[in-house]
Amino acid sequence: MEKLTAPKLMLGSPNVYADILHVTGFKAPDPVVVLQTRKECFLAVSRMELGRARAANPALTVVTPEELGVPVAQRRRLSAWAVALLKRAGVKRVEVPASFPLGTARRLEGAGVRLRVVEGAFISQRAIKRADEIEHLRAVQQSTVDAMGVARDLIRRSHAGRNGELRLAGAPLTSERVRRAINEALLQQDCIGGEPIVACGEQGADPHGVGHGPLRAGEPIVIDIFPQHQETGYWGDLTRTVVKGRPTPTVARLYRAVRAAQARGLALVKAGRPGAAIHRAVTLVMEQHGFSNRTVDGVPEGFTHGTGHGVGLEIHEAPSLARTDGVLHVGNVLTVEPGLYYREHGGMRIEDTVVVTRVGFEYLATCPKTLVIP
Amino acid sequence: MEKLTAPKLMLGSPNVYADILHVTGFKAPDPVVVLQTRKECFLAVSRMELGRARAANPALTVVTPEELGVPVAQRRRLSAWAVALLKRAGVKRVEVPASFPLGTARRLEGAGVRLRVVEGAFISQRAIKRADEIEHLRAVQQSTVDAMGVARDLIRRSHAGRNGELRLAGAPLTSERVRRAINEALLQQDCIGGEPIVACGEQGADPHGVGHGPLRAGEPIVIDIFPQHQETGYWGDLTRTVVKGRPTPTVARLYRAVRAAQARGLALVKAGRPGAAIHRAVTLVMEQHGFSNRTVDGVPEGFTHGTGHGVGLEIHEAPSLARTDGVLHVGNVLTVEPGLYYREHGGMRIEDTVVVTRVGFEYLATCPKTLVIP
């Protein structure tokens, strides 16, 4: 039986919900309703937003609850907007994303609308970036690289005190201080840095800990910067791990393994290659370097996460370089970021964000991968 | 019939989903599952997050999909975590928020779980701030006031060129430049500014336009700053409208009306008062000053939005000072922000964020309300 594609229905704030921003090109904090049929794309907004919405994208059919005849008492209910919009468009069956709000779904079903839940990517074309999107991604990734330079520079200019803690200009060089410098550099380029990771020593063994307190010489410092550009909404993603001064032999081994694993992963990136195959090959390189996964007190150690993820209007989106995904396509933008994590030695991760091409990949922006900062 | 309260089930990223952050006190970018029963609060996290989650809140029962016996093939499915967690807790009926994802809901229903959708606030105690929350809110609001001072100062130090456009240090003073200075000031205090509104003249007539290009003398400049503190997650919210030099008589009238409307709104804030009554009284003040609502080319003009909204771990949360809400309670934190918007004259809004007390209100932080910047 042929699977018919029904019109797509989405609800939410375009500033939060990347699918809506992608389909409409309209930025707004307040929620909207979008109905995409084969012929037309409807955007229902409050009257307050009407002018901005029409100006943002002339290809949209912009409507308000008033025009749709939503009764005054229901004007604050997005489900009432959706019911009225579907009626206007003559649509009775829609596809909705798995994240569609249950409360709204029940009201729509109560009004006789049939909903088909689409698992996984809803606006699947988001994974294949257009040329203008790649330019936006290049720009934010270049800002990310520049911010990494600021972080490296602080560590380069610091020196180790007697206890091994780094100091700069008479004060301890802390995770917080480096994080703030990163965020300031990003802000200069209209990017919001959020909470970049600057995690030293055992703190780096937790892939999501952001790091705090003084940085120390001789220990790996994981620096993961993932800003969003304020205007365009696109994200950058970049990780480097550095050591101030001399790394221990084990840390040097971790670096060689991760560096080789990333090189292997990058070499395998090309259109048509299954993401899972790349992840397996990268995992194998780790094992060949003697770093297998293990569990210590119930906590996994080793290469504990996937090899990479798509980047676009969301920091994590399709495609994924992990266990269970499909093949890469020209125009995918994704990270390649193998890492090793051991409580005893800390974390080690090297991450770049690249575009998939027919024959391989291109960096969005390049950044040195040197471990040691003298 | 008595309405029994079933255990509450929530899914999502604590960094995005304020209810989860509030209940668990655990910050993380990746999604988790939370089950709150009368006796116990369960938090299911990936093994990678286990250590951080246990450290964040010893009162939680932290579990992983592995401990719950989720089959390997389903470990990436949050619905599978939820099914296993409910089984472990012996729960078959749960309450979920209206925003609960439909895809997950269908899988849970398929596994025999009954879901009751709660409309409106799900973790309703969030609207009543504890003392420590009020301290966090005071801190971020003080940073917001400081950033407003930076914006005012730039405008004060500027001068009008021949065409009326403001200039400072040899370059035009633009919305973008003031916005960046605001964000830099906020970042110094670990706050993320997002896109503060700096909207001059007719740009200010659109309550959500962020503003762009050169600022001009003699026209109202709406400055709305709403940062989130990076560590605590709480938001500030503050708006002032200023004029560089001499306002037109109409702008001066708009200011007097909005100032009087805000004073009236603030005077009515106290525990037990219905939010809708406050909004009606504020609207009446606008009308008494000769500013009624009207529609021009389908676009509403006048006092086009509600009087205020709650502020906490979300920038817009309960309670609301608008048409359809309940009474205020001691410990509510909310904005009082009447505004007037006319395409011809621009926007005018004055907004403060206050705590509701038994007898009235307290400012979280105070900020001058002067219109004119000489």
Chai-1 contact restraints between the chains, C-beta under 6 A:
chainA,res_idxA,chainB,res_idxB,connection_type,confidence,min_distance_angstrom,max_distance_angstrom,comment,restraint_id
A,R47,B,P300,contact,1.0,0.0,6.0,A-B,restraint_1
A,M48,B,P207,contact,1.0,0.0,6.0,A-B,restraint_2
A,M48,B,T304,contact,1.0,0.0,6.0,A-B,restraint_3
A,L50,B,V299,contact,1.0,0.0,6.0,A-B,restraint_4
A,G51,B,V299,contact,1.0,0.0,6.0,A-B,restraint_5
A,A98,B,P101,contact,1.0,0.0,6.0,A-B,restraint_6
A,A98,B,G103,contact,1.0,0.0,6.0,A-B,restraint_7
A,S99,B,P101,contact,1.0,0.0,6.0,A-B,restraint_8
A,F100,B,L102,contact,1.0,0.0,6.0,A-B,restraint_9
A,P101,B,A98,contact,1.0,0.0,6.0,A-B,restraint_10
A,P101,B,S99,contact,1.0,0.0,6.0,A-B,restraint_11
A,L102,B,F100,contact,1.0,0.0,6.0,A-B,restraint_12
A,L102,B,L102,contact,1.0,0.0,6.0,A-B,restraint_13
A,L102,B,A105,contact,1.0,0.0,6.0,A-B,restraint_14
A,L102,B,V117,contact,1.0,0.0,6.0,A-B,restraint_15
A,G103,B,A98,contact,1.0,0.0,6.0,A-B,restraint_16
A,G103,B,V117,contact,1.0,0.0,6.0,A-B,restraint_17
A,A105,B,L102,contact,1.0,0.0,6.0,A-B,restraint_18
A,V117,B,L102,contact,1.0,0.0,6.0,A-B,restraint_19
A,V117,B,G103,contact,1.0,0.0,6.0,A-B,restraint_20
A,N183,B,L187,contact,1.0,0.0,6.0,A-B,restraint_21
A,L187,B,N183,contact,1.0,0.0,6.0,A-B,restraint_22
A,P207,B,M48,contact,1.0,0.0,6.0,A-B,restraint_23
A,Q230,B,E195,contact,1.0,0.0,6.0,A-B,restraint_24
A,P300,B,R47,contact,1.0,0.0,6.0,A-B,restraint_25
A,T304,B,M48,contact,1.0,0.0,6.0,A-B,restraint_26
